[in-house]
Amino acid sequence: MNDSTTKYFDFSKDDLSSPAQIAFLEYWKNIKGDKPMPSRVDFDPMKIPVSLPHIIVNDVTNDPLRFKMRLIGSKCNIPASYLGKYIDEIPEMTLAIKMLTNCYEIKKPYFYFSSNALNRAIERCCSTLVLPFSQDGTEVNILMACDCLID
């Protein structure tokens, strides 16, 4: 699989690709308040209905660092068969592991564009906004992403 990726930790809502991502980022900032990261209990999915079909929720485990897909929105560019799996068990998810690891380590919102050539006939372009959540305010325990195809 060929891949071309552009990554951003320093971005504004104007850099985002879709209304779903803008709503998700604004909501995350609102529930974060003065904390480094919001907690999952702060998150009410009903507050961002435009974003819900694009949301991917990954639980984070440590020692070793791993990401498990807990939720895949209906408009995400990821097969539903990945639900409940650790993404390091899925060979085509190597790029996602790098992106999630970056967000986990930096503990800040992360935005990236990706162009993946699945075969000679199919190329898809998407953008993904990844946001960290923390139960204790220090360690990331959930990463939520808003995945949108770019027309």
DSSP file with accessible surface (Angstrom, degrees, kcal/mol):
  #  RESIDUE AA STRUCTURE BP1 BP2  ACC     N-H-->O    O-->H-N    N-H-->O    O-->H-N    TCO  KAPPA ALPHA  PHI   PSI    X-CA   Y-CA   Z-CA
    1    1 A M              0   0  125      0, 0.0     2,-0.3     0, 0.0   117,-0.2   0.000 360.0 360.0 360.0 126.8    0.0    0.0    0.0
    2    2 A N  E     -A  117   0A 125    115,-1.1   115,-1.7   117,-0.0     2,-0.4  -0.634 360.0-170.4 -82.6 146.8    1.4    3.4   -1.0
    3    3 A D  E     -A  116   0A  73     -2,-0.3     2,-0.4   113,-0.2   113,-0.2  -0.996  21.0-176.9-145.7 139.4    0.9    6.2    1.5
    4    4 A S  E     -A  115   0A  78    111,-1.5   111,-2.3    -2,-0.4     2,-0.4  -0.991  19.7-179.3-131.2 123.2    1.4    9.9    1.6
    5    5 A T  E     -A  114   0A  33     -2,-0.4     2,-0.4   109,-0.2   109,-0.2  -0.971  19.3-165.8-131.1 139.4    0.7   11.6    4.9
    6    6 A T  E     -A  113   0A  65    107,-2.0   107,-2.4    -2,-0.4     2,-0.3  -0.993  19.9-162.1-120.7 128.7    0.8   15.2    6.1
    7    7 A K  E     -A  112   0A 114     -2,-0.4     2,-0.4   105,-0.2   105,-0.2  -0.865   9.6-174.0-119.0 148.0    0.6   15.7    9.9
    8    8 A Y  E     +A  111   0A  93    103,-2.6   103,-2.7    -2,-0.3     3,-0.1  -0.991  24.7 163.2-142.3 129.3   -0.2   18.6   12.2
    9    9 A F  S    S+     0   0   61     -2,-0.4     2,-0.8   101,-0.2    -1,-0.1   0.579  84.4  59.0-104.3 -25.0   -0.1   19.2   15.9
   10   10 A D  S    S+     0   0  149    101,-0.1     2,-0.3     2,-0.0    -1,-0.2  -0.864  79.6 124.1-106.5  98.2   -0.3   23.0   15.4
   11   11 A F        -     0   0   31     -2,-0.8     2,-0.3    -3,-0.1    -3,-0.0  -0.949  46.2-136.2-148.5 164.6   -3.5   23.7   13.6
   12   12 A S    >   -     0   0   48     -2,-0.3     3,-1.8     1,-0.0     4,-0.5  -0.756  38.8 -99.1-117.8 172.1   -6.7   25.7   13.9
   13   13 A K  G >  S+     0   0   90      1,-0.3     3,-1.1    -2,-0.3     9,-0.1   0.806 120.7  66.6 -62.8 -24.5  -10.3   24.7   13.2
   14   14 A D  G 3  S+     0   0  135      1,-0.2    -1,-0.3     3,-0.0     8,-0.0   0.724  95.0  57.8 -68.4 -19.1   -9.9   26.5    9.8
   15   15 A D  G <  S+     0   0   80     -3,-1.8    -1,-0.2     2,-0.0    -2,-0.2   0.643  85.6 104.2 -82.7 -15.7   -7.4   23.7    8.8
   16   16 A L    <   -     0   0   16     -3,-1.1    95,-0.0    -4,-0.5    -3,-0.0  -0.261  68.1-137.7 -71.6 158.3   -9.9   21.0    9.4
   17   17 A S  S    S+     0   0   48      1,-0.1    -1,-0.1   131,-0.0     3,-0.1   0.568  72.7  25.1 -94.8 -13.9  -11.6   19.2    6.5
   18   18 A S  S  > S-     0   0   19      1,-0.1     4,-2.2   132,-0.0     3,-0.3  -0.991  71.1-113.9-151.4 158.0  -15.2   18.9    7.5
   19   19 A P  H  > S+     0   0   98      0, 0.0     4,-2.6     0, 0.0     5,-0.2   0.836 116.0  60.9 -59.8 -31.6  -18.0   20.3    9.8
   20   20 A A  H  > S+     0   0    3      1,-0.2     4,-2.0     2,-0.2     5,-0.1   0.916 106.9  43.8 -62.3 -43.1  -17.9   17.0   11.7
   21   21 A Q  H  > S+     0   0    0     -3,-0.3     4,-2.7     2,-0.2     5,-0.2   0.906 112.8  51.7 -70.1 -40.0  -14.2   17.6   12.6
   22   22 A I  H  X S+     0   0   56     -4,-2.2     4,-2.6     1,-0.2     5,-0.2   0.947 112.0  46.2 -61.4 -47.6  -14.8   21.3   13.5
   23   23 A A  H  X S+     0   0   30     -4,-2.6     4,-2.4     1,-0.2    -1,-0.2   0.911 113.1  50.4 -61.8 -41.0  -17.7   20.4   15.8
   24   24 A F  H  X S+     0   0    0     -4,-2.0     4,-2.6    -5,-0.2    -2,-0.2   0.933 112.7  45.4 -64.3 -46.4  -15.7   17.6   17.4
   25   25 A L  H  X S+     0   0    2     -4,-2.7     4,-2.6     2,-0.2     5,-0.2   0.931 113.7  48.8 -64.2 -45.9  -12.7   19.8   18.1
   26   26 A E  H  X S+     0   0   74     -4,-2.6     4,-2.0    -5,-0.2    -1,-0.2   0.909 113.2  47.6 -61.7 -41.9  -14.8   22.7   19.5
   27   27 A Y  H  X S+     0   0   28     -4,-2.4     4,-2.7    -5,-0.2     5,-0.3   0.929 110.7  51.6 -65.0 -44.2  -16.7   20.3   21.7
   28   28 A W  H  X S+     0   0    9     -4,-2.6     4,-2.0     1,-0.2    -2,-0.2   0.930 110.6  48.5 -57.8 -46.2  -13.5   18.7   23.0
   29   29 A K  H  X S+     0   0   92     -4,-2.6     4,-1.9     1,-0.2    -1,-0.2   0.896 111.1  51.7 -61.0 -40.2  -12.0   22.2   23.8
   30   30 A N  H  < S+     0   0  126     -4,-2.0    -2,-0.2     1,-0.2    -1,-0.2   0.931 114.0  40.9 -63.9 -46.7  -15.2   23.1   25.6
   31   31 A I  H  < S+     0   0   27     -4,-2.7     8,-0.2     1,-0.2    -1,-0.2   0.757 110.8  59.5 -76.5 -21.2  -15.3   20.0   27.8
   32   32 A K  H >< S+     0   0   51     -4,-2.0     3,-2.2    -5,-0.3    -1,-0.2   0.905  75.7 161.9 -69.5 -42.6  -11.5   20.2   28.4
   33   33 A G  T 3< S-     0   0   42     -4,-1.9    -1,-0.2     1,-0.3    -2,-0.1  -0.346  73.5 -19.3  58.5-129.5  -11.8   23.6   30.0
   34   34 A D  T 3  S+     0   0  175     -3,-0.1    -1,-0.3    -2,-0.0    -2,-0.1   0.451 115.0 102.7 -89.4  -2.9   -8.6   24.3   31.9
   35   35 A K  S <  S-     0   0   82     -3,-2.2   102,-0.0     1,-0.1    -3,-0.0  -0.432  81.8-120.2 -77.0 158.4   -7.6   20.7   32.2
   36   36 A P  S    S-     0   0   85      0, 0.0    -1,-0.1     0, 0.0    -4,-0.1   0.889  95.8  -2.7 -63.0 -37.1   -4.9   19.2   30.0
   37   37 A M  S    S-     0   0    3     -5,-0.1    96,-0.1   100,-0.1     2,-0.1  -0.988  77.6-113.8-150.4 148.0   -7.4   16.7   28.5
   38   38 A P        -     0   0    0      0, 0.0    96,-2.6     0, 0.0     2,-0.2  -0.375  31.7-119.5 -77.2 166.0  -11.1   15.9   29.2
   39   39 A S    >>  -     0   0   18     94,-0.2     3,-1.2    -8,-0.2     4,-0.6  -0.658  23.2-111.4 -97.5 161.5  -12.2   12.6   30.6
   40   40 A R  G >4 S+     0   0   89      1,-0.3     3,-1.3    -2,-0.2    -1,-0.1   0.868 118.4  61.5 -59.9 -34.6  -14.5   10.1   28.9
   41   41 A V  G 34 S+     0   0  125      1,-0.3    -1,-0.3     3,-0.0    94,-0.0   0.761  98.2  57.8 -67.3 -20.4  -17.1   10.9   31.5
   42   42 A D  G <4 S+     0   0   53     -3,-1.2     2,-0.5     2,-0.0    -1,-0.3   0.700  89.5  93.7 -74.4 -21.5  -17.1   14.6   30.3
   43   43 A F    <<  -     0   0   15     -3,-1.3     3,-0.1    -4,-0.6   -15,-0.0  -0.647  49.3-179.4 -86.3 121.3  -18.0   13.4   26.8
   44   44 A D    >   -     0   0   66     -2,-0.5     3,-2.3     1,-0.1     4,-0.3  -0.929  13.2-160.7-116.5 103.7  -21.7   13.3   25.8
   45   45 A P  G >  S+     0   0   40      0, 0.0     3,-1.6     0, 0.0     7,-0.2   0.784  86.6  68.9 -59.2 -23.7  -21.9   12.1   22.2
   46   46 A M  G 3  S+     0   0  137      1,-0.3    -3,-0.0     2,-0.1     6,-0.0   0.678  87.5  67.7 -70.4 -12.6  -25.4   13.6   21.8
   47   47 A K  G <  S+     0   0  138     -3,-2.3    -1,-0.3     1,-0.2     3,-0.1   0.616 106.3  39.3 -80.0 -13.3  -23.8   17.0   22.0
   48   48 A I    X>  +     0   0    7     -3,-1.6     3,-1.4    -4,-0.3     4,-1.3  -0.423  64.1 157.4-133.4  62.0  -22.1   16.5   18.6
   49   49 A P  T 34 S+     0   0   87      0, 0.0    -1,-0.1     0, 0.0     3,-0.1   0.830  73.6  60.3 -59.8 -31.1  -24.6   14.6   16.3
   50   50 A V  T 34 S+     0   0   77      1,-0.2   -30,-0.2     2,-0.1     4,-0.1   0.822 110.1  43.0 -66.0 -26.2  -22.9   15.8   13.1
   51   51 A S  T X4 S+     0   0    0     -3,-1.4     3,-2.2    -6,-0.1     4,-0.4   0.747  89.4  87.6 -90.0 -26.8  -19.6   14.1   14.2
   52   52 A L  G >< S+     0   0   54     -4,-1.3     3,-1.6     1,-0.3    -1,-0.1   0.834  84.2  53.1 -49.6 -46.1  -21.0   10.8   15.6
   53   53 A P  G 3  S+     0   0   33      0, 0.0    22,-2.7     0, 0.0    23,-0.4   0.714 112.6  48.1 -65.1 -13.2  -21.0    8.8   12.3
   54   54 A H  G <  S+     0   0   36     -3,-2.2    93,-2.7    21,-0.2     2,-0.3   0.386  87.8 113.3-104.2   1.4  -17.3    9.7   11.8
   55   55 A I  E <   -B  146   0A   4     -3,-1.6    18,-2.1    -4,-0.4     2,-0.4  -0.580  40.5-173.4 -87.1 137.6  -16.1    8.9   15.3
   56   56 A I  E     -BC 145  72A   8     89,-2.5    89,-2.9    -2,-0.3     2,-0.5  -0.996  10.4-156.8-122.5 128.9  -13.6    6.1   16.1
   57   57 A V  E     -BC 144  71A  11     14,-2.1    13,-3.0    -2,-0.4    14,-1.5  -0.945   9.0-172.6-111.1 125.7  -13.0    5.3   19.8
   58   58 A N  E     -BC 143  69A   5     85,-2.7    85,-2.6    -2,-0.5     2,-0.3  -0.976  15.4-143.8-118.2 122.1   -9.7    3.5   20.7
   59   59 A D  E     -BC 142  68A  46      9,-2.8     9,-2.4    -2,-0.5     2,-0.5  -0.638  19.7-139.5 -77.6 142.9   -9.0    2.3   24.2
   60   60 A V  E     - C   0  67A  15     81,-2.5     2,-0.3    -2,-0.3     7,-0.2  -0.896  19.8-176.4-108.5 129.5   -5.4    2.7   25.2
   61   61 A T  E   > - C   0  66A  49      5,-2.5     5,-2.2    -2,-0.5     2,-0.3  -0.911  12.9-144.4-119.2 154.2   -3.5    0.0   27.2
   62   62 A N  T   5 +     0   0   86     -2,-0.3     3,-0.2     3,-0.2    79,-0.0  -0.776  62.3  63.9-115.6 161.9    0.1    0.3   28.4
   63   63 A D  T   5S+     0   0  161     -2,-0.3    -1,-0.2     0, 0.0     2,-0.1   0.954 128.8  20.5  59.6  62.5    3.0   -2.1   28.9
   64   64 A P  T   5S-     0   0   95      0, 0.0     2,-0.3     0, 0.0    -3,-0.1   0.547 109.9-120.0 -87.9 164.5    3.1   -2.5   26.0
   65   65 A L  T   5 +     0   0   54     -3,-0.2     2,-0.3    -2,-0.1    -3,-0.2  -0.487  47.0 161.9 -67.1 123.5    1.3    0.5   24.4
   66   66 A R  E   < -C   61   0A  58     -5,-2.2    -5,-2.5    -2,-0.3     2,-0.4  -0.977  30.8-142.9-144.2 157.8   -1.7   -0.8   22.4
   67   67 A F  E     -C   60   0A   4     -2,-0.3    20,-2.7    -7,-0.2     2,-0.5  -0.987  11.9-165.1-127.0 127.5   -4.9    0.5   20.9
   68   68 A K  E     -CD  59  86A  75     -9,-2.4    -9,-2.8    -2,-0.4     2,-0.7  -0.956  22.9-125.7-116.9 127.6   -8.1   -1.4   20.8
   69   69 A M  E     +C   58   0A   3     16,-2.4    15,-3.1    -2,-0.5   -11,-0.2  -0.583  35.1 166.2 -75.0 112.9  -11.0   -0.3   18.6
   70   70 A R  E     +     0   0A 109    -13,-3.0     2,-0.3    -2,-0.7    -1,-0.2   0.722  66.8  17.4 -96.7 -28.7  -14.1    0.1   20.8
   71   71 A L  E     -C   57   0A  79    -14,-1.5   -14,-2.1    12,-0.0     2,-0.4  -0.993  55.3-171.3-147.9 138.5  -16.3    2.0   18.4
   72   72 A I  E     -C   56   0A  32     -2,-0.3   -16,-0.2   -16,-0.2   -17,-0.1  -0.978  26.8-130.5-130.8 116.1  -16.3    2.6   14.7
   73   73 A G    >   -     0   0   11    -18,-2.1     3,-1.6    -2,-0.4     5,-0.3  -0.235  23.0-112.3 -64.3 156.2  -18.8    5.2   13.3
   74   74 A S  T 3  S+     0   0  108      1,-0.3   -20,-0.1   -22,-0.1    -1,-0.1   0.698 115.1  46.3 -66.4 -19.8  -21.0    4.2   10.3
   75   75 A K  T 3  S+     0   0  132    -22,-2.7    74,-0.3   -23,-0.1    -1,-0.3   0.279  85.7 118.8-106.8  11.9  -19.3    6.7    8.0
   76   76 A C  S <  S-     0   0   17     -3,-1.6     2,-0.7   -23,-0.4    72,-0.1  -0.468  71.2-125.3 -77.5 152.5  -15.7    5.8    8.9
   77   77 A N  S    S+     0   0   44     -2,-0.1    -1,-0.1   -23,-0.1    -3,-0.1  -0.223  81.8  97.3 -89.7  42.1  -13.4    4.5    6.3
   78   78 A I  S    S-     0   0   31     -2,-0.7    -2,-0.1    -5,-0.3     2,-0.0  -0.999  81.0-107.8-133.8 132.8  -12.6    1.4    8.4
   79   79 A P    >   -     0   0   59      0, 0.0     3,-1.9     0, 0.0     4,-0.2  -0.319  20.9-130.6 -61.6 139.3  -14.2   -2.0    8.1
   80   80 A A  G >  S+     0   0   80      1,-0.3     3,-1.9     2,-0.2    -8,-0.0   0.759 102.6  76.0 -60.8 -22.3  -16.6   -2.9   10.9
   81   81 A S  G 3  S+     0   0   77      1,-0.3    -1,-0.3     3,-0.1     0, 0.0   0.669  83.4  66.7 -66.3 -13.2  -14.8   -6.2   11.3
   82   82 A Y  G X  S+     0   0   26     -3,-1.9     3,-2.1     2,-0.1   -13,-0.3   0.634  73.4 118.8 -80.4 -13.2  -12.0   -4.3   13.0
   83   83 A L  T <  S+     0   0   92     -3,-1.9   -13,-0.2     1,-0.3     3,-0.1  -0.269  79.8  14.3 -57.7 132.3  -14.2   -3.6   16.0
   84   84 A G  T 3  S+     0   0   40    -15,-3.1     2,-0.3     1,-0.3    -1,-0.3   0.426 103.1 116.6  84.1  -0.6  -12.9   -5.1   19.2
   85   85 A K  S <  S-     0   0   91     -3,-2.1   -16,-2.4   -16,-0.2     2,-0.4  -0.715  71.4-115.7-101.9 151.5   -9.5   -5.8   17.8
   86   86 A Y  B >   -D   68   0A  54     -2,-0.3     3,-2.0   -18,-0.2   -18,-0.3  -0.689  27.6-134.7 -76.2 133.0   -6.1   -4.4   18.8
   87   87 A I  G >  S+     0   0    0    -20,-2.7     3,-1.6    -2,-0.4     6,-0.3   0.747 100.8  68.8 -71.6 -16.1   -5.0   -2.4   15.8
   88   88 A D  G 3  S+     0   0   79    -21,-0.4    -1,-0.3     1,-0.3   -20,-0.1   0.622  93.5  61.4 -73.5  -7.2   -1.5   -3.9   15.9
   89   89 A E  G <  S+     0   0  116     -3,-2.0    -1,-0.3     1,-0.1    -2,-0.2   0.434  91.3  76.5 -90.7  -1.8   -3.1   -7.2   14.9
   90   90 A I  S X  S-     0   0    9     -3,-1.6     3,-2.2     1,-0.1    -1,-0.1  -0.927  71.3-154.7-114.6 107.5   -4.3   -5.6   11.6
   91   91 A P  G >  S+     0   0  104      0, 0.0     3,-1.0     0, 0.0    -1,-0.1   0.843  91.0  55.5 -54.0 -37.8   -1.4   -5.4    9.1
   92   92 A E  G 3  S+     0   0   95      1,-0.2     3,-0.3     2,-0.1     4,-0.2   0.479  93.0  73.6 -78.7   5.0   -2.9   -2.4    7.1
   93   93 A M  G <>  +     0   0   20     -3,-2.2     4,-2.1    -6,-0.3    -1,-0.2   0.229  57.7 111.7-101.9  17.0   -3.2   -0.3   10.3
   94   94 A T  H <> S+     0   0   81     -3,-1.0     4,-1.7     1,-0.2    -1,-0.2   0.911  79.3  48.9 -56.6 -44.4    0.5    0.5   10.6
   95   95 A L  H  > S+     0   0   34     -3,-0.3     4,-2.3     1,-0.2    -1,-0.2   0.921 108.4  53.7 -64.0 -42.2    0.0    4.1    9.8
   96   96 A A  H  > S+     0   0   18      1,-0.2     4,-2.9     2,-0.2     5,-0.3   0.888 105.0  54.8 -60.4 -39.0   -2.9    4.4   12.3
   97   97 A I  H  X S+     0   0   47     -4,-2.1     4,-2.6     1,-0.2    -1,-0.2   0.934 108.7  48.3 -60.3 -44.0   -0.6    3.0   15.1
   98   98 A K  H  X S+     0   0  125     -4,-1.7     4,-2.3     2,-0.2    -2,-0.2   0.923 113.4  47.1 -61.7 -44.6    2.0    5.7   14.3
   99   99 A M  H  X S+     0   0    1     -4,-2.3     4,-2.1     2,-0.2    -2,-0.2   0.928 114.3  45.6 -66.1 -44.7   -0.7    8.5   14.4
  100  100 A L  H  X S+     0   0   10     -4,-2.9     4,-2.8     1,-0.2    -1,-0.2   0.900 111.8  52.6 -65.9 -38.9   -2.3    7.3   17.6
  101  101 A T  H  X S+     0   0   30     -4,-2.6     4,-2.6    -5,-0.3     5,-0.2   0.922 107.9  51.9 -62.7 -42.4    1.2    6.8   19.2
  102  102 A N  H  X S+     0   0   46     -4,-2.3     4,-2.5     1,-0.2     5,-0.3   0.940 112.7  44.3 -58.3 -48.4    2.1   10.4   18.3
  103  103 A C  H  X>S+     0   0    0     -4,-2.1     4,-2.5     1,-0.2     5,-0.5   0.914 112.5  52.8 -64.2 -41.0   -1.1   11.8   19.9
  104  104 A Y  H  <5S+     0   0   30     -4,-2.8    36,-0.3     1,-0.2    -1,-0.2   0.916 114.0  42.5 -59.0 -45.2   -0.7    9.5   22.9
  105  105 A E  H  <5S+     0   0  121     -4,-2.6    -2,-0.2     1,-0.2    -1,-0.2   0.903 120.5  39.3 -72.1 -41.6    2.9   10.8   23.5
  106  106 A I  H  <5S-     0   0   82     -4,-2.5    -2,-0.2    -5,-0.2    -1,-0.2   0.780  91.0-147.3 -80.6 -28.6    2.2   14.5   22.8
  107  107 A K  T  <5 +     0   0   67     -4,-2.5    -3,-0.1    -5,-0.3    -4,-0.1   0.843  61.1 106.2  63.2  35.4   -1.2   14.5   24.6
  108  108 A K  S   <S-     0   0  103     -5,-0.5    -1,-0.3   -71,-0.0    -2,-0.1  -0.941  82.8 -77.0-136.3 160.2   -2.5   17.1   22.3
  109  109 A P        -     0   0   22      0, 0.0     2,-0.4     0, 0.0    22,-0.2  -0.245  47.5-160.1 -56.7 147.0   -5.0   17.1   19.3
  110  110 A Y  E     - E   0 130A   1     20,-2.5    20,-3.5  -100,-0.0     2,-0.4  -0.996   8.8-171.1-136.9 133.0   -3.5   15.7   16.2
  111  111 A F  E     +AE   8 129A   0   -103,-2.7  -103,-2.6    -2,-0.4     2,-0.3  -0.986  10.8 169.9-129.5 135.0   -4.7   16.2   12.6
  112  112 A Y  E     -AE   7 128A  22     16,-2.3    16,-2.7    -2,-0.4     2,-0.4  -0.997  25.6-144.4-147.9 151.6   -3.5   14.5    9.5
  113  113 A F  E     -AE   6 127A  63   -107,-2.4  -107,-2.0    -2,-0.3     2,-0.4  -0.896  23.3-172.0-104.5 144.1   -4.3   14.0    5.8
  114  114 A S  E     -AE   5 126A   6     12,-2.9    12,-2.5    -2,-0.4     2,-0.5  -0.999  17.6-165.7-141.3 137.7   -3.6   10.6    4.2
  115  115 A S  E     -AE   4 125A  24   -111,-2.3  -111,-1.5    -2,-0.4     2,-0.5  -0.971  17.7-174.8-120.3 111.3   -3.7    9.4    0.7
  116  116 A N  E     -AE   3 124A  11      8,-2.3     8,-2.1    -2,-0.5     2,-0.9  -0.935  17.9-153.7-112.5 122.0   -3.7    5.6    0.5
  117  117 A A  E     -AE   2 123A  16   -115,-1.7  -115,-1.1    -2,-0.5     6,-0.2  -0.822  12.5-177.2 -90.6 104.3   -3.5    3.7   -2.7
  118  118 A L  S    S-     0   0   75      4,-1.3     2,-0.3    -2,-0.9    -1,-0.2   0.838  70.4 -23.2 -72.9 -35.1   -5.2    0.4   -1.8
  119  119 A N  S    S-     0   0   84      3,-1.2     3,-0.5    -3,-0.1    -1,-0.2  -0.915  85.6 -76.4-156.8-174.7   -4.5   -1.0   -5.3
  120  120 A R  S    S+     0   0  261     -2,-0.3     3,-0.1     1,-0.2    -2,-0.0   0.778 128.5  42.6 -64.6 -23.7   -3.8    0.5   -8.7
  121  121 A A  S    S+     0   0   92      1,-0.1     2,-0.5    -4,-0.0    -1,-0.2   0.679 108.4  59.1 -97.6 -18.6   -7.4    1.3   -9.3
  122  122 A I        +     0   0   88     -3,-0.5    -4,-1.3     2,-0.0    -3,-1.2  -0.949  49.6 165.7-122.8 123.8   -8.5    2.8   -5.9
  123  123 A E  E     -E  117   0A 123     -2,-0.5     2,-0.4    -6,-0.2    -6,-0.2  -0.999  13.4-168.5-130.9 131.4   -7.0    5.7   -4.1
  124  124 A R  E     -E  116   0A  70     -8,-2.1    -8,-2.3    -2,-0.4     2,-0.5  -0.951   6.9-157.9-120.2 141.1   -8.8    7.3   -1.1
  125  125 A C  E     +E  115   0A  54     25,-0.4    25,-2.8    -2,-0.4     2,-0.3  -0.962  22.9 161.7-114.8 132.9   -8.0   10.6    0.6
  126  126 A C  E     -EF 114 149A   9    -12,-2.5   -12,-2.9    -2,-0.5     2,-0.4  -0.947  27.3-144.0-143.5 164.1   -9.1   11.2    4.1
  127  127 A S  E     -EF 113 148A   0     21,-2.6    21,-2.8    -2,-0.3     2,-0.4  -0.973  15.1-162.5-127.7 148.7   -8.3   13.4    7.0
  128  128 A T  E     -EF 112 147A   5    -16,-2.7   -16,-2.3    -2,-0.4     2,-0.5  -0.997  10.0-159.3-137.4 130.6   -8.4   12.4   10.6
  129  129 A L  E     -EF 111 146A   0     17,-1.9    17,-2.5    -2,-0.4     2,-0.5  -0.949  15.4-164.3-105.5 122.6   -8.6   14.5   13.8
  130  130 A V  E     -EF 110 145A   1    -20,-3.5   -20,-2.5    -2,-0.5    15,-0.2  -0.946   4.8-171.1-113.5 129.3   -7.4   12.6   16.9
  131  131 A L  E     - F   0 144A   0     13,-3.5    13,-2.6    -2,-0.5     2,-0.2  -0.969  15.6-133.8-123.9 133.5   -8.2   13.8   20.4
  132  132 A P  E     - F   0 143A   0      0, 0.0     2,-0.3     0, 0.0    11,-0.2  -0.591  17.1-168.9 -87.2 146.1   -6.8   12.5   23.7
  133  133 A F  E     - F   0 142A   1      9,-2.5     8,-2.2    -2,-0.2     9,-1.5  -0.960   2.9-163.5-128.6 148.8   -8.9   11.8   26.8
  134  134 A S        -     0   0    2    -96,-2.6     6,-0.2    -2,-0.3   -97,-0.1  -0.990  19.4-160.7-140.1 128.5   -7.6   11.0   30.3
  135  135 A Q  S    S+     0   0  155      4,-0.5    -1,-0.1    -2,-0.4   -96,-0.1   0.874 101.7  31.3 -71.2 -36.8   -9.3    9.5   33.2
  136  136 A D  S    S-     0   0  103      3,-0.5    -1,-0.2   -97,-0.0     4,-0.1   0.397 109.6-113.5-104.5   2.3   -6.7   10.9   35.7
  137  137 A G  S    S+     0   0   25      2,-0.3  -100,-0.1   -99,-0.1     3,-0.1   0.422 105.3  58.9  82.8  -2.8   -5.8   14.1   33.8
  138  138 A T  S    S+     0   0   80      1,-0.3     2,-0.4  -102,-0.1    -1,-0.1   0.717  93.8  51.4-121.7 -54.5   -2.3   12.9   33.2
  139  139 A E  S    S-     0   0   79      1,-0.0    -3,-0.5     2,-0.0    -4,-0.5  -0.782  79.1-122.3 -97.2 135.9   -2.2    9.7   31.2
  140  140 A V        +     0   0    1     -2,-0.4    -6,-0.2   -36,-0.3     3,-0.1  -0.575  37.2 163.7 -72.9 126.8   -4.1    9.2   28.0
  141  141 A N        +     0   0   44     -8,-2.2   -81,-2.5    -2,-0.3     2,-0.3   0.513  64.6  34.6-120.7 -11.5   -6.5    6.2   28.3
  142  142 A I  E     -BF  59 133A   6     -9,-1.5    -9,-2.5   -83,-0.2     2,-0.5  -0.995  58.7-165.1-142.1 137.6   -8.8    6.9   25.3
  143  143 A L  E     -BF  58 132A   0    -85,-2.6   -85,-2.7    -2,-0.3     2,-0.4  -0.995  10.7-165.8-119.7 124.5   -8.1    8.3   21.8
  144  144 A M  E     -BF  57 131A   1    -13,-2.6   -13,-3.5    -2,-0.5     2,-0.3  -0.922   5.5-166.1-110.7 137.9  -11.1    9.4   19.8
  145  145 A A  E     -BF  56 130A   4    -89,-2.9   -89,-2.5    -2,-0.4     2,-0.6  -0.908  17.9-150.0-122.1 150.3  -10.7   10.2   16.1
  146  146 A C  E     -BF  55 129A   0    -17,-2.5   -17,-1.9    -2,-0.3     2,-0.5  -0.963  23.2-166.7-118.8 107.1  -13.0   11.9   13.6
  147  147 A D  E     + F   0 128A  10    -93,-2.7     2,-0.4    -2,-0.6   -19,-0.2  -0.863   9.8 175.6-104.5 121.0  -12.3   10.3   10.2
  148  148 A C  E     - F   0 127A   5    -21,-2.8   -21,-2.6    -2,-0.5     2,-0.2  -0.990  26.9-130.6-132.0 132.1  -13.6   12.0    7.1
  149  149 A L  E     - F   0 126A  92     -2,-0.4     2,-0.5   -74,-0.3   -23,-0.3  -0.509  23.7-135.8 -72.4 144.4  -13.2   11.1    3.4
  150  150 A I              0   0   62    -25,-2.8   -25,-0.4    -2,-0.2  -132,-0.0  -0.921 360.0 360.0-105.9 124.7  -12.2   14.1    1.3
  151  151 A D              0   0  201     -2,-0.5   -27,-0.0   -27,-0.1   -25,-0.0  -0.395 360.0 360.0 -75.8 360.0  -14.0   14.4   -2.0
